[in-house]
Amino acid sequence: MNVRIDPSWKKALEQEWSKEYFIRLTNFVRSQYATRMVYPPAGQIFAAFDSCPFDKVKVVILGQDPYPGAGQANGLSFSVNPGVELPRSLRNIYKELESDLQCTPPANGDLSRWARQGVLLLNATLTVNAGSPASHQNQGWEEFTDAAIRALATQREGIVYILWGAYAQRKGEFIDRTRNCVITSPHPSPLSASRGFFGSRPFSRANEYLVARGETPINWCD
């Protein structure tokens, strides 16, 4: 499996690679790709880490698991490749973006432009079987992505964590609110967006925090 991950993350997570859970996880993932249709493409499993180096992270947006539809998942949470129809959650994210920052939503669902600016778009589970949501949960990915968040929380500070929905909020419970900014709201899913996601202003709030710390804000509208 020709996977790519930025060297800074390889170093930050070096203690994880040899742990028993990660060896089991690797064997499971390899077997799934060998026998099933799995998303994202194998080379993009660590795309979130590869496109946003450890020392460049300014904002973390936590998702749950990759989109299970054909051609959707590209390794970044909530993101899809250009030309792919916007999933409903992403449509709602763009609606809130337009309301929050009064900008025209991006023309496609590729969020790699955010990642290049320091937004870690991280799913809790990094792989999924086609058409079967949550099919790779409880195999070890959650422990691995917990380790990634913990590495940021212990070695860095001044990061904005955007936690949409109860799942992401539970995963981020240990983040030190005195050293970082944590923004929470309901999930942008159509089932919950109207219960407080709309009007939560996560993008402007994130930028206000970054600017107050002397950081360059994210150009969310680009």
C-alpha positions in Angstrom: 0.0 0.0 0.0 1.7 3.2 -1.2 0.5 5.6 1.5 2.0 9.0 2.1 2.4 10.9 5.3 4.3 14.1 6.1 7.6 13.4 7.9 6.7 15.7 10.7 3.7 13.5 11.6 5.8 10.3 11.2 8.0 11.7 13.9 5.2 13.0 16.1 3.5 9.6 16.0 6.7 7.4 16.0 5.7 5.6 19.1 2.4 4.4 17.5 3.8 2.5 14.5 5.2 -0.5 16.5 2.3 -0.8 19.0 0.3 -4.0 18.9 -3.0 -2.2 18.1 -1.5 -0.5 15.1 0.0 -3.7 13.7 -3.4 -5.4 14.1 -5.0 -2.3 12.4 -2.5 -2.4 9.5 -3.2 -6.1 8.9 -7.0 -5.5 9.0 -6.8 -2.5 6.6 -4.5 -4.4 4.2 -6.9 -7.3 4.1 -9.9 -5.1 3.4 -8.2 -3.3 0.5 -7.2 -6.7 -0.9 -10.7 -8.2 -0.8 -13.2 -5.3 -0.9 -13.8 -1.8 -2.3 -12.5 0.5 0.4 -12.4 4.3 0.5 -10.5 6.5 0.3 -7.9 5.2 -2.3 -5.1 3.6 -0.4 -2.6 6.3 -1.2 -4.9 8.9 0.4 -5.5 7.2 3.8 -3.1 9.7 5.5 -4.0 12.6 3.3 -5.0 14.8 6.3 -1.5 14.3 7.8 0.3 14.6 4.5 -1.3 17.9 3.5 -1.0 19.6 6.9 2.4 19.2 8.6 2.4 18.8 12.4 4.1 22.1 13.1 1.9 24.0 10.7 -1.5 23.0 12.2 -3.6 26.1 13.2 -7.1 24.6 13.2 -8.4 21.0 13.6 -11.8 20.0 12.3 -12.8 16.5 13.4 -15.0 14.2 11.4 -16.2 10.7 12.2 -15.4 8.4 9.2 -14.9 8.8 5.4 -17.8 9.1 3.0 -18.7 5.6 1.9 -20.0 6.6 -1.6 -18.2 6.0 -4.8 -15.6 8.7 -5.5 -16.4 10.8 -2.5 -13.7 10.2 0.2 -10.3 11.8 -0.5 -8.7 11.4 3.0 -9.8 14.8 4.3 -12.8 15.1 6.7 -15.9 16.5 5.0 -14.0 17.0 1.7 -14.7 15.5 -1.7 -12.8 15.9 -5.0 -13.7 18.5 -7.6 -16.6 17.3 -9.8 -18.2 15.2 -7.0 -21.6 16.3 -5.9 -21.5 18.0 -2.5 -22.6 15.8 0.4 -25.4 17.3 2.5 -23.2 18.0 5.5 -20.7 19.9 3.3 -23.5 21.8 1.7 -24.5 23.0 5.2 -20.9 23.8 6.0 -20.8 26.1 3.0 -24.2 27.7 3.9 -22.8 28.5 7.3 -19.5 29.8 5.7 -21.5 32.1 3.5 -23.6 33.4 6.4 -20.6 33.7 8.7 -18.2 35.5 6.4 -20.5 36.8 3.6 -18.4 35.1 1.0 -19.5 33.1 -2.1 -19.0 29.4 -1.2 -16.2 27.6 -3.0 -17.1 26.2 -6.4 -16.4 22.6 -5.4 -16.0 20.4 -2.3 -12.2 20.0 -2.3 -11.1 21.3 1.0 -7.4 20.7 0.4 -7.1 24.5 0.0 -7.9 24.8 3.8 -5.4 22.0 4.6 -2.6 23.8 2.8 -3.3 26.8 5.1 -3.0 24.8 8.3 -6.4 23.2 8.8 -6.1 19.5 9.8 -9.2 17.8 8.4 -9.1 14.6 10.5 -11.6 11.8 10.6 -11.6 9.6 13.7 -11.6 6.5 11.4 -9.5 6.8 8.2 -11.0 4.0 6.1 -14.4 2.6 5.3 -16.0 -0.1 3.1 -17.9 1.1 0.1 -21.6 1.6 1.0 -21.1 0.7 4.6 -20.8 3.6 7.0 -18.8 3.0 10.2 -17.6 -0.4 8.9 -14.0 0.2 10.0 -14.8 1.6 13.5 -13.4 -0.2 16.5 -10.4 -1.6 14.6 -7.8 0.7 16.0 -8.2 3.9 14.0 -9.8 5.7 16.9 -6.7 5.0 19.1 -4.4 6.2 16.4 -6.3 9.5 15.8 -6.6 10.0 19.6 -2.8 9.8 19.7 -2.5 12.4 16.9 -4.8 14.8 18.8 -3.0 14.1 22.0 0.4 14.9 20.3 -1.0 18.3 19.2 -2.5 19.0 22.6 0.7 18.2 24.5 3.3 19.5 22.1 1.6 22.5 20.6 -0.7 25.3 21.9 -2.8 28.1 20.4 -4.7 25.7 18.1 -8.4 26.0 17.3 -10.3 22.8 17.6 -13.7 22.8 15.8 -15.8 19.9 17.2 -19.1 19.4 15.4 -21.4 17.0 17.1 -21.3 14.8 20.2 -18.9 12.3 18.8 -16.2 14.9 18.0 -16.8 16.6 21.3 -16.3 13.4 23.2 -13.1 12.7 21.3 -11.8 16.2 22.2 -12.7 16.1 25.9 -9.0 16.1 27.0 -8.0 19.2 25.1 -6.8 21.9 27.4 -9.2 24.8 26.9 -6.8 27.2 28.7 -4.0 26.7 26.0 -6.2 26.3 23.0 -9.6 27.5 21.5 -12.3 24.9 21.4 -15.4 25.7 19.3 -18.4 23.3 19.6 -21.8 23.1 18.0 -24.2 20.5 16.7 -23.1 18.5 13.6 -23.7 20.0 10.1 -25.7 16.9 9.1 -29.3 17.8 7.9 -30.5 15.9 11.0 -28.9 18.4 13.4 -27.7 21.5 11.5 -30.8 23.5 12.4 -30.3 22.8 16.2 -27.4 25.2 16.6 -24.9 24.5 13.8 -26.4 27.3 11.7 -25.4 30.6 13.3 -22.5 29.1 15.3 -19.9 31.2 13.3 -17.0 28.7 13.6 -15.0 30.3 10.8 -15.0 33.9 12.0 -14.5 32.7 15.6 -11.5 30.6 14.6 -9.9 33.6 12.8 -10.6 36.0 15.6 -8.6 33.7 17.9 -5.7 33.3 15.5 -5.5 37.0 14.8 -5.5 37.7 18.5 -2.5 35.5 18.8 -0.7 37.2 16.0 -1.3 34.4 13.5 -2.4 34.7 9.9 -6.1 33.9 9.7 -7.4 31.1 7.4 -8.8 32.3 4.1 -11.9 30.1 4.3 -13.5 31.6 1.2 -10.6 30.9 -1.2 
